[in-house]
Amino acid sequence: MCSTSTQLVHCSEHARLEEEYLEARDRLRNLSRLRALSRADERRLADAVAMAIARIKEHTAAHGCERK
């Protein structure tokens, strides 16, 4: 069960999903800084970020846990 009693994420699944999002976001940022990305690569990386966000939102809606 998820707990929202403090400002920290207590749900391990929510924390994992948040970490997944941060990794996808950082990968997109870092690769785009290192080199010009093809449209396909940029789209793939942006889709990974969007999907990570969607999974967090879906989990939050289902369990009511989130960082405040």
N, C-alpha and C positions, 0 to 999 in steps of 0.2 A: 504494500500500500504506500502511496506517496504522501509525503508530509509537507505542508506549506507553513509550518509554525515559525520558521526562521527565514532569513534571507538566503540561506544556502540551499543548494539542491540536495535533497535527501534521497531522492529516487535514483537508484543506480542506472536505470535505463534512461532516464532523462539526462543524466550526466553524460552517459555514453553517446547519446544522440547529439548533445551539445558539442561534445568533443569532435564528433564526426563532421558537424557543420563547420567548426573552426578550422579543421584540417582542410576541408574542401575550399573554404574561403581563402585560406592562406596559400594553398596550392595555386589557385587562380591568380591571386595577386602577385605571388613570387614569379610564376612562369611568365606572366605578361610583362613584368619588369625586366626579365632576363632577355627576352627575345620577342619579336613580333609573332603573335600566334596566328595560325591559319583560322579562317572563319569556323571550320569544323572543330578545331581544337578548342577555340574560345567558347563555342556553343556547348561542347561536351562538358567543359569545366563549369560553365554557368549552369548547365542543367544539373550537375552534381550538387552545386550549392543550393539550387532551388529545391531539389528533392530532399536534401538534408533539412532545409527549413520546413518543408511540408511534413516530414516525419516527426519533427519536434512538435509542430502544431497539432498533428493528429494524436500524438501521445498525450499532449497537454489536455486536449479536449476529452480524451477517453479516461484520463486518470486525475485530472485536476491539479497536476503538479506543475510548477514553473518557478523560475527565479523571479523574485519580486524586486 
